[in-house]
Structures are given as structure tokens and as C-alpha cells.
Amino acid sequence: MIRHFSQITRAAGVFSLGAAFLVGTPVLRAQAAPELEFHSGSAGGSFLPYAQAASQVITESGVASVEAVESGGSNANLAAIEESDTVLATVFLGSANAAANGTGAFDGTPTMNTRALFPMYMTSFQIAARVDAGIGAFMDLDGRRVGAGPAGGPAENYLTALAEVVGISPVIVNASSAEHVDQMVAGEIEALWQGASVPVPAIVASAEQTDAIVFGLTDDEIEAMLDLFPFMAPTEVAPGVYPGQSDPIHSVAAWNFVMTSSEMSDELAYQITSAVLSRDDLEEVLPLLALTRAENAVSNRIIQFHPGAIRYYEEVGVALP
């Protein structure tokens, strides 16, 4: 869908069968591991592979049987958490901030039941642009067709907010990350604004599959973003991270967390948090999990932690904010 800015495996449930056949005695069945859905994001982004890897870790622990599912991203995930206590979800702290305060996509309807479990990684925002479009800076996006992820998602919200502050009007194109790459290759969009763990997969794919440059924001644009979104921080992408990148890229970034409902039992929330954070080989499961460590939980000052998660952090000596 294109609109102008100015219009502003389900892992099968595994049942443990307990106690044996004895003459005259019934067969006793141990309680089945709960079945949960791990809501993530669209194909081509970082949320989906993260959720798949974390689901594997949790399922292997025997705590629960978890299925990773595609979704519309953070905003859709927050809505799903409010509706069910059997949902885990990847959530960008910026979206969580809007949800908690009833602003942006959650205008007038703040979420009440969302609770944090454990940290994921930082989302860093970069821009890829086709060389033949003559785009080399954020200001050059004025009037250009720019891919910005799912409609109403965080990437679109931050792009449009910064564009308004600096006085430009990109033409927003909404699609999944994978679809945006195809659009870049076909010339249907001229640039792509994306946020994910560095290197941003869709930015890499765009740079590899078409003649494109990758860049970030100026100091003034970064300052404007920090004023708009205090939960963000300045960040730098080292040279060589993206194809053809010879200089550092400066931009903004913020953390993502796995969240769930306050209605999930304290014991299950504790077991899930422990199952993930007590693993010492997470990066071997998937490099995206490298920053999923207990000490990084202090980066969340937006959403209350689940009491079950708090219990785990107290046990390992992490003082939450």
C-alpha cells in the first residue's frame, strides 16, 4: 500500500506420561507442558528468526512447547499480549512506550497487561537508497518512495515523525521487509528505512542485490530523534558492516524485549526467563541472541517486569531500575 506522508514447529504439544501400569492402579499422567505462541514480525526482519531461536531454547528446556509465528510486528504483538496469557512477543521499547502511554498507534487506549521478561538486542535504524535515485541523505527523501515496513509500525512512525520535524514529505510504502527488498530491486521504491539488529538484514539484502548506498542521520537529525523519542540513544555502525560502506554510519537505536501478559503465572514467567537467560550458548543457537543476557535487563525503564522475571533477576543479582 502506498500513501503520502502528509496524509499522515507449532512444536507439537509434548505430553509427559507419568507412572506405570500396575495391576489395579490407574495410569497417572503428568501435566502437559503449556503450549505458547511466540509472536514476532514479518519475513525478512530480525524478529522472526529471534523468536524461532528463543522458541527452540524454551521448548528444549521442557518448560513449555512454543511455536514462533509471523505477525505485524511490535504494535500487533502488544495487542496480542493484551488478549491472551499464552503469548510471548518481541517488542521494540519505542512501541511499548507508546502503548503504555496511550499515544501514537495506541492513542487513547493504553495497554495495561504487558510485562517484560528479558532483553533481546538493540534496534538500529539505517537507510538504503538506489544509487540511480541520487539520494545520499535523509533530507533527500522528500517526495521519494520510501519503504517503511508494515503500516503503522515503529519504522513508519519514526520516519514520519522525523520527516515532519525537518520539513520533508516522503511517499511512504508499506510492506514486509522481504517485500521491500524486492521493491528496491524492481525500482518500485527508491529508498528503504529499516530498524533491526545490525547489520539490518533488509538493508544488507538491498545493498547486495542492487546498486545501493547505506547511510544514517546527521548530528542535527539524531538530536531531533532523541528529543522526540527519549528512549533512544545515539549509535555508530563501524565501517565495512554493509557492502561498499567505507565510513562509520551514525544513527539512533533502542532496545527490544520479550514481553508477555501480566496474567501469565509467576511460576511460568520465572521458568521461561530462567530457561533462556541461564543458557550459556545462546549466541551459538543464533548470533541475534548474543545480547540476551540478564545484565542487559536494566535497559528497560518503560514496561514493568513480570513478577516471575523479577524473581529470576533477584536470584542472579541484577538490580532492575
N, C-alpha and C positions, 0 to 999 in steps of 0.2 A: 504494500500500500504506500502510495506517495502522497504527501501532503506538505503544504508550505508552512514553514515555521511560524509565520505571522499568524496563522490560524491555530496560533498555538496548537539368579535367573531366578521374574519373581522367583527367588530362590524358593523351591518347593518347601512348604512348611515341614519341618523335620520333627517328627514325634519321637520322644524317648519312651520306649516301652519298658516299664519297670517290672520288677518282681515276677517270679517264675510261676509256672504251673505246679501246684501242689495238690494232691488229692484232697477234694473237699474244700479248697480255698479258691476265691475268685482271682482273676488276673488283675493286678494293680497297674494303673497307667500313670506315669509321671506327667506332670503338667507340661503341655506343649510349649515350646519357645514361642513368644509372641511374634506375630507377623507384622512388619512395619514397611511403609513406603518411604523412600528417601527421595524427596522432590529436589530437582536440580536446575537445569536450564536447557537451552536448545543445543542441537548437534552443532559441533564446530567450536563451542565455547569451552571454558575450563570447568564450569560447574558439573557438567555431566560426568566426565572422567573422574573427577574428585569423588562424586557421590558413588560411582561404581566401585572405586577402590575402597572407600570407607565402608560401604555396604559389605564388601568382601571381608574386611577386617572384623566387623561386628558379627557377621554370620559365622565366620570361622571360630569366634570365641564361644559360640553356643548361647550367648546372651539373648539373641533374637534372630529371626530369619528376616533379612532385609532385602528389598528389591529397589534398585535405583530406577527412577522414571524421569523422562524428559518433562519439562514444564516451561512456562513462560518466564522463568527467572525469579528474582527476589520478590517482586510485588505479588506475583501469583503464589509463590511459596508461603509468604506471610499470610495470605488469605487462607491457604490450605491448613496452616498451623492453627488458625483460629477455629477451624471447623472440625478438627479431629485430633485425638490424643495418640494416634498411631502414625503420625507423620514426623519424620526428620526432614530438615531442609537446609540447603545452602542459602545464606542471606548476606547481602552486602550491608555493612553498617549504615551507609547512607540511606538505604531503603528502610532499614529498621528505625532510623532516626525519624524519618517522615511518618512511618506507621505509628510510632509511639506518640508523636505529637499531633497526629491527625492533619498533616499538611501534604502538599503535592498530590500524588495519586490517592492518598488517604484523607483528602480534605474533608474535615468534619466527622470522620469515622475512625478515630484512633483505635489501634489494636490493643487488646487488654491481656491476652493469654500467652503471648510469646515469651519464651525464656531461652537464654543462651546455654549451650553445653560446652563447646570447645572451639578454639581458633582454627582457621583454615590457612589462609595466605593473604597477602596484600593484593588488591586490585589496583593496577597502574594503568593510566589512560594514555594512549598514543593515537596518532593519525597516520594513515597510509593514503597516498594520493597518486593517481596515474601521472606519470611524467608529462604525457601529452596534454594534460589539463592545465599545466602551468601553475599548479598550486604548490606553495612552499611554506605557508604559514597559516595559522588559524584564521587570520583576517581574510585570507584568500578564499575561504569557504563561502563567502557572501554570494548568494544566488546559485550556488552549485548543488548538485545532487549528492547528498552525503548519507551513507549507510549508518544507522544509529541503533541497530538491534531491535528487539520487539517493541511494539507501540506502548508508550507509557512506562517503559523500563528505565532503570537508572541511567544507562548510557545516554538515552534520548533526553532525559530530564536535565542532566548536567550539561550536555551540549547546548540545548536551547537556553538554559539559564545563563551560561557564559556568553552565548551569542547575543542575547538581549543586552547584557551589560556593556559589551564592546560595540554594539550597534550594527550587527550584521544579521542577515536573514538567510541561512542555508535552506535548501529544499530537503526536508527530512524524508528518507526512505526507510521503511520498517521491514525487517525480515530477520531470519536466524543468521547466526554468524556464518554458517556454511553457505547459505544463500547469498550473503553479501560478497563472499569471495567470488562466487560465480558471476555476480553482477559486476564486480570490478573487472574481471577478465573480459566480460562481454561489452564493457563500456557503458553499462546501464546506470552505474553510479561513477562519480569522478573521485570520490574520497570515502574513506571508512574511518569512523571514530569508534574505538573499542576499548573496553577495560577488562583486564583479566590478569592472571599471574604472568609475569614477564619470563620469556617472550610471549606476547599475546598471540595465540595460535592463528587467529584470522588475519592478523597483521603480517605474520610470517608467511602464511599461505598466499596472501595478496602480493607480497614482495617477491615471492618465488615464482608465481605464475603469470605475472605481468610486469611491465616496466614501471616500477613504482618507487617512490621515496617514502621514508618514515620520519616523522618529526613530532615535536611536542608543543610546549607553550612557552611564551616569553615570560620574563620575570613579572611584568605587569599583569599578564593573564593568570599566572599562578597566584599572585596576590589577590586578584579578584575572586578566584575559585576558593581560596582559603577564607575570604570574607563571607562568601555565600555559603560555604559548607565547612564549618569549623572542625568536623570530624576527620577532615582530610589533612594530609601532610605533603610537603614537597618531596619529590623523589627524582633520582637520576638513573638513567639506563646507560650502562657502560658501552663504549664503542664496540662494534662487532657483534652485538646481540642480534641485530637484524641484517639481512642481506644488503650489502652495499653501505652500511652505516659506519662512517669513519669518525664521527664526533659524538660526544655524550648527548643524550636527549633528556631535557628537563621537563617535568610534568608534575602531576599530583597523583596520590594514591591513598587508599584506605583499606582497612581490614574487612575480611569476610569471616563469618562464624557459622557453625552448625547450630541450628536452633530447633526447638520443639515446643509443645504445648505445656502450659503450667499444669494441665490435667494429667499428664503422664505421671505415673507413680514415681515417688522419690527413689525407690529401690532400682527401678528400671533405668531411670536417668543416670543414677550413680554407676550402674553396671556398664552402660553404654560408654559413658565418659571414661571410665577406667579401662574398658576393653581397648579403646582407641589410644589413649594417652600413655598407657603402660607398655605399649609395643615399642621396642627399640629399633625396629627395622622398617618404619613407615616409609622412609624415602626409597627403600628397595621395592616396596609394593608399588609406589608411584612417586616420582620426584615432586609432584604437586603437594604431597603430604609432608614435605621436609620441615615446614614451619608449624605443623600441627603439634605443638609442644605446650606443656602445661604453663610454662613461664610466659607464653605469649597471650594468655588469657587476660592479662592486665590491660590489653589494648582495647578491650570493650568497656566503654563507660556510658553506653547508650541503653542497653537492654539488661534487665535483671537476669542474673544467673538462676538456673533451676536449683532448688534446694539439694537435689541429688548430686548435681555437678559441684555445688559448693562443698559438699561433704568430701568429695574427692580432692579438691584443691586444698582443703584444710589438712587432709592426710599427708599430702606431699609438700606442704609448707609454702604454698603460693598464696600471698596476701592479695585478694581481689580488691579493686577500687571501691 
